[in-house]
Amino acid sequence: AQSVAQPEDQVNVAEGNPLTVKCTYSVSGNPYLFWYVQYPNRGLQFLLKYITGDNLVKGSYGFEAEFNKSQTSFHLKKPSALVSDSALYFCAVRDIGTGGSYIPTFGRGTSLIVHP
Amino acid sequence: EPEVTQTPSHQVTQMGQEVILRCVPISNHLYFYWYRQILGQKVEFLVSFYNNEISEKSEIFDDQFSVERPDGSNFTLKIRSTKLEDSAMYFCASSFQGAHRDEQFFGPGTRLTVL
């Protein structure tokens, strides 16, 4: 079984400050992990993924995420937030030990609000 | 930049009616998906489609749902007899193959309201 939790419904941060959007996961095998962003009236856009290798993954728009196996976390980060980063962020996980399923499980989403 | 498109953006229907939600995936993608998100809840997988057949489906995707790729560009989700609990945002997605199969590109969604 695979599941993902985003413990915060909303994250507020001032422009220019670092931001973190939290995600924890549960899988029986090894995880593939993803972050997506949804802007108003748009579909989910792929930001980044962790498959294997370096625990720090860099993605689009200056975002990065850190895979932490011991804490089963994959938090999304950005060193300096922009007002334009305000959006809904979804974490997703796929257990690569699920006998060939390519379907990820998504979290509920976290609304990021960056204040000017 | 290529995008997944969906029509209509909002569909209102009466309980028991049939609805068809339409999607145009990215042209060179091979895998197609439908998800739904009930207001305030998680994005839930419904079905995936590859090589003109369903490759995976969830428990939600029961006999009242069907998918079709009627031509080389459209991908549709049909709900035969809608129920109140089918009210949700429905997202279509597509992905390429190989190492990029996991990178799904989503459309903007169709908001379905069943009255």
Boltz contact constraints between the chains, C-beta under 6 A:
constraints:
  - contact:
      token1: [A, 41]
      token2: [B, 108]
      max_distance: 6.0
  - contact:
      token1: [A, 42]
      token2: [B, 108]
      max_distance: 6.0
  - contact:
      token1: [A, 43]
      token2: [B, 106]
      max_distance: 6.0
  - contact:
      token1: [A, 43]
      token2: [B, 107]
      max_distance: 6.0
  - contact:
      token1: [A, 43]
      token2: [B, 108]
      max_distance: 6.0
  - contact:
      token1: [A, 44]
      token2: [B, 106]
      max_distance: 6.0
  - contact:
      token1: [A, 46]
      token2: [B, 103]
      max_distance: 6.0
  - contact:
      token1: [A, 103]
      token2: [B, 45]
      max_distance: 6.0
  - contact:
      token1: [A, 103]
      token2: [B, 56]
      max_distance: 6.0
  - contact:
      token1: [A, 106]
      token2: [B, 42]
      max_distance: 6.0
  - contact:
      token1: [A, 106]
      token2: [B, 43]
      max_distance: 6.0
  - contact:
      token1: [A, 108]
      token2: [B, 42]
      max_distance: 6.0
